[in-house]
Amino acid sequence: MNPNTAESQKSPILIAEDDPLDVFLLRRAFVRADCKAPLYFVNNGPEAIDFLEGNAPFEDRSRFPFPKLLLLDLKMPLLHGLEVLEWLQGRDERQKLRVVVLSDGAEPATMKKAYALGADSYLQKPNADELAGLVQNLQSYFMSSAFPVRN
């Protein structure tokens, strides 16, 4: 699958990450991976929920379209990534959204809980040199039009 199809180029990606260095590295990795999808960044769990619900300041869906992919850090201020996953459960919007948890560690209990709450993938954050490859793989897999939609 070519990740740079017209579909993947217009499908937004929401990145919930509070660490400024990780935000910088992710932005750079998406550029290096030649990602054409619009990227939106939020700094904490409540902002992620506001973006997904279309609450202020994200209510203008022409400026802030609903994402196809959410990259979700677990350790965020105000609301943990697992709590965001919990909030997503049972919502109609969840059917259109793929969620990839990015974590500094791969604790089995946390991974199990993330999957139980509906995460599509749980990945340990790679080093800066490996991040572009990870982004390319995410883009190829989750952003392709062939990725199955939930029922």
C-alpha positions as a printed NumPy array, in Angstrom:
array([[  0.   ,   0.   ,   0.   ],
       [  1.265,   3.437,  -0.874],
       [  0.868,   5.623,   2.213],
       [  0.814,   8.762,   0.084],
       [ -2.512,   8.087,  -1.604],
       [ -5.006,  10.937,  -1.824],
       [ -6.914,   9.313,   1.058],
       [ -3.944,   9.277,   3.439],
       [ -2.856,  12.781,   2.437],
       [ -6.115,  14.334,   3.626],
       [ -6.74 ,  12.082,   6.633],
       [ -5.654,  13.981,   9.725],
       [ -3.508,  12.605,  12.509],
       [ -3.985,  13.762,  16.099],
       [ -0.961,  13.447,  18.35 ],
       [ -1.502,  13.704,  22.104],
       [  1.947,  14.317,  23.558],
       [  3.003,  16.615,  26.389],
       [  6.792,  16.391,  26.114],
       [  8.111,  19.245,  23.9  ],
       [ 11.142,  17.193,  22.843],
       [  8.941,  14.27 ,  21.77 ],
       [  6.678,  16.702,  19.877],
       [  9.722,  18.101,  18.063],
       [ 11.017,  14.603,  17.255],
       [  7.605,  13.443,  16.038],
       [  7.195,  16.487,  13.79 ],
       [ 10.642,  15.867,  12.324],
       [  9.914,  12.159,  11.849],
       [  6.702,  12.898,   9.946],
       [  8.601,  15.28 ,   7.664],
       [ 11.341,  12.687,   7.109],
       [  8.696,  10.061,   6.345],
       [  7.229,  12.442,   3.744],
       [  3.855,  12.372,   5.46 ],
       [  1.327,  14.565,   3.687],
       [ -1.439,  14.061,   6.24 ],
       [ -2.303,  17.11 ,   8.348],
       [ -0.889,  16.82 ,  11.863],
       [ -2.569,  18.23 ,  14.954],
       [ -0.919,  18.248,  18.369],
       [ -2.514,  18.493,  21.806],
       [ -0.674,  18.62 ,  25.12 ],
       [ -2.898,  16.653,  27.483],
       [ -5.846,  14.282,  27.828],
       [ -8.602,  16.92 ,  28.149],
       [ -7.333,  18.659,  24.99 ],
       [ -7.406,  15.322,  23.145],
       [-11.019,  14.778,  24.199],
       [-11.958,  18.368,  23.275],
       [-10.395,  17.871,  19.836],
       [-12.205,  14.566,  19.298],
       [-15.546,  15.961,  20.479],
       [-15.156,  19.174,  18.51 ],
       [-15.301,  21.346,  21.631],
       [-13.766,  24.821,  21.825],
       [-11.235,  25.699,  20.587],
       [-11.55 ,  22.825,  18.084],
       [-15.212,  23.232,  17.093],
       [-14.501,  24.324,  13.507],
       [-14.255,  20.958,  11.731],
       [-13.012,  22.635,   8.553],
       [ -9.923,  23.723,  10.529],
       [ -9.813,  20.774,  12.918],
       [-11.22 ,  17.714,  11.088],
       [-11.862,  14.498,  12.927],
       [ -8.661,  12.423,  12.76 ],
       [ -8.234,   8.976,  11.267],
       [ -5.326,   8.184,  13.588],
       [ -4.623,   9.142,  17.199],
       [ -1.086,   8.727,  18.531],
       [ -1.639,   8.71 ,  22.264],
       [  1.028,   9.171,  24.904],
       [  0.087,   7.477,  28.163],
       [  1.796,   9.723,  30.684],
       [  0.125,  13.087,  30.124],
       [ -0.94 ,  15.735,  32.611],
       [ -4.538,  16.208,  33.757],
       [ -5.807,  12.985,  32.173],
       [ -3.79 ,   9.827,  31.548],
       [ -3.821,   8.237,  28.096],
       [ -5.666,   5.204,  29.48 ],
       [ -8.398,   7.551,  30.682],
       [ -8.69 ,   8.953,  27.159],
       [ -9.078,   5.39 ,  25.868],
       [-11.733,   4.781,  28.505],
       [-13.594,   7.897,  27.39 ],
       [-13.472,   6.696,  23.764],
       [-15.127,   3.352,  24.52 ],
       [-18.622,   3.039,  23.107],
       [-18.539,   6.371,  21.257],
       [-19.71 ,   6.353,  17.645],
       [-16.625,   8.321,  16.573],
       [-14.437,   5.459,  17.77 ],
       [-15.471,   3.43 ,  14.731],
       [-13.61 ,   5.881,  12.463],
       [-10.519,   6.285,  14.633],
       [ -7.411,   4.153,  14.967],
       [ -5.518,   4.56 ,  18.238],
       [ -1.829,   3.82 ,  18.639],
       [ -0.483,   4.115,  22.164],
       [  3.097,   5.378,  22.373],
       [  4.779,   4.73 ,  25.682],
       [  8.21 ,   5.072,  27.228],
       [  7.897,   1.566,  28.611],
       [  6.232,  -1.7  ,  27.763],
       [  4.762,  -2.741,  31.111],
       [  2.643,  -5.871,  30.497],
       [ -0.24 ,  -4.798,  32.771],
       [ -0.458,  -1.375,  31.11 ],
       [ -0.302,  -2.91 ,  27.637],
       [ -3.053,  -5.359,  28.532],
       [ -5.252,  -2.567,  29.866],
       [ -4.648,  -0.398,  26.783],
       [ -5.694,  -3.239,  24.481],
       [ -8.711,  -4.015,  26.678],
       [ -9.754,  -0.372,  26.34 ],
       [ -9.563,  -0.584,  22.549],
       [ -6.067,   0.476,  21.521],
       [ -5.241,  -0.777,  18.035],
       [ -1.544,  -0.923,  18.809],
       [  0.828,  -0.333,  21.71 ],
       [  4.336,   0.709,  20.801],
       [  7.344,   1.64 ,  22.853],
       [  8.719,   5.021,  21.798],
       [ 11.825,   4.391,  19.719],
       [ 14.959,   6.488,  19.776],
       [ 15.117,   9.571,  17.545],
       [ 16.92 ,   7.721,  14.741],
       [ 14.266,   4.996,  14.551],
       [ 11.267,   7.326,  14.807],
       [ 10.998,   8.16 ,  11.08 ],
       [ 10.808,   4.452,  10.26 ],
       [  8.108,   3.941,  12.858],
       [  6.131,   6.867,  11.465],
       [  6.465,   5.474,   7.929],
       [  5.149,   2.106,   9.109],
       [  2.249,   3.689,  10.996],
       [  1.368,   5.738,   7.955],
       [  1.504,   2.709,   5.663],
       [ -0.583,   0.517,   7.934],
       [ -3.127,   2.721,   9.668],
       [ -3.625,   5.436,   7.092],
       [ -4.187,   3.189,   4.072],
       [ -7.736,   2.989,   2.748],
       [ -7.417,  -0.797,   2.991],
       [ -7.265,  -0.694,   6.804],
       [-10.536,  -2.257,   8.025],
       [-13.25 ,  -0.118,   9.554],
       [-14.875,  -1.318,  12.776],
       [-18.504,  -2.366,  12.846]])
